[in-house]
């Protein structure tokens, strides 16, 4: 089971990378790296009381390869208006990633919904047809992505 991405900087780094693969509705981005550590801001009051500033943090070594998978999903409201649909698509993304995880290289992964599913074809917010269509498309996408 992959870890979940939560850091905004990791999402921005992945969205800045070229997509590895695209399908009619989804795009997959990958960066072979570990997630950035969240930087906690220091309180201004504490910095004023100390005679020295906070200790400088060293960047992570360049040659360290990731040892796990981290997954993030982006399902914007403009493509899936209802929360039920967004949740369904995120569950399908996580399930497809878990099925194909062993064949994928380790690192940061992001699956982005880039186009809405046609409302005329899938009028229900959480229909079995939408679930099957998303699952099939994601399985095909991850099969192509596993190089």
N, C-alpha and C positions, 0 to 999 in steps of 0.2 A: 504494500500500500504506500503510495507516494506521500511525502510531506506536502503541506499546503503553503503556497506563497502568501505572505501577508504584507510584506514591506513594499511601499509605494515605489521606492527606487528600483526594486527588482522588476516590477511591472513595467516601469518606464524603460529599463534596459532591454527587456524582452520586446517591447513594442517598437523600439528603435532598430532591432535586428530584422533582417529580411525573413519573411516567412519560409519555413522549410517546405511546407506543402499547403495547397489550397484545394478546397472543394467548392461546390455551389454555395454553401452556407457558412463554412468554417475556414479558418486559417490557423495553422500551427506554427508557433515560433519556438526556437530552441537556442539556448546559450550553454555551452559546456563550462559551467562554473558553479560555485556554491553561492547561496544567497548572501547578500550583504548583511552585516550585523546592524541592527537598528542603532542609530546614534541618538542617545538621550541628551536633550539640552541640559546644560548646567544652569542652576538657578543663579540669577544675577546677584542675589544677596550673598550667597556662599562665595562667589568669586571675589566680591569686595572684601570679605572678611579674611580671605587667605592671602598670604604674602606672595604666593606663587600661583600661577594659573593651573588649569587641569593638565595632567600629564598627556603629552602627545601620544596619540594612538598610531601604531604602525599598521600600514596596509597589509592585507594578507599576502603570503608568498605567491608569486606569479605562477610557479610551476606546480602548485597543488591542484590536482585533478579532483573533481567532485566524486563523492563516494555514495551518493544517493540520488533519488529523483525528487524534484519539487514541482508541483503542478499548480497552476493558476488558471482560472476561467474568467473570461470577460463576456458577459451577456448583457448588452445595453438595453435599456428600456425602449429605445426607439425601434429596436428589432423584435422585442418580445414584451409587449405592453403589460401583460398580466404576470404577477409574481408566481403564479402556479406554473406558467410556461417557462419562466426563467429557472425556477427550481428544477423542473423536469429536465431541461437541457443541461444544467450543471450536473445533475445526477448521471445523465447519459455520458457526459464527457468524462467524469471520474470513473465510471464503469468501463468505458472503452479503454481508457488509459491503463487501468489495472489489468485488463485482458491482454494488452500488448506491451506492458512494461518491460518484460524480460528481453524483448527484441530491440528496445530503444536504448540509445546511449544515455548515460547518467548526466544529470545537470538540471538546469531550469527549463521548464516547459510551460507554455502558455497556449491555451486554445481560446480563440476569439470568434464569436458569432459575427460574421461580416455582412450577412444579408438575412432578412426576415423570411420565415417560412410563409408561403402563400396562405392567406386567411381563407380564400375560397376552397382550397384543398383541405385545410385543417381548421374548421370553424370552432371546434372545441378547444379550450385552453389547455386541457390535459387529455388528449385522446390517445387511444392505443395506436392509431395510425401515425400520429406525430411522433410518438415514442419509438415506433419501429423505423420510421424514416430517419430520425436522428441517429439511432443506433447503427443502422446500416451504413449511413454516410460516414459516421465517425470511424467505424471499423475499417471501411475502405481507405479512409484518410490515414489512419495509423498503420495500415498494412503498407501503403506507399511510403510512409515516413520511415519505417524501419528499414534502413539500408544496410 
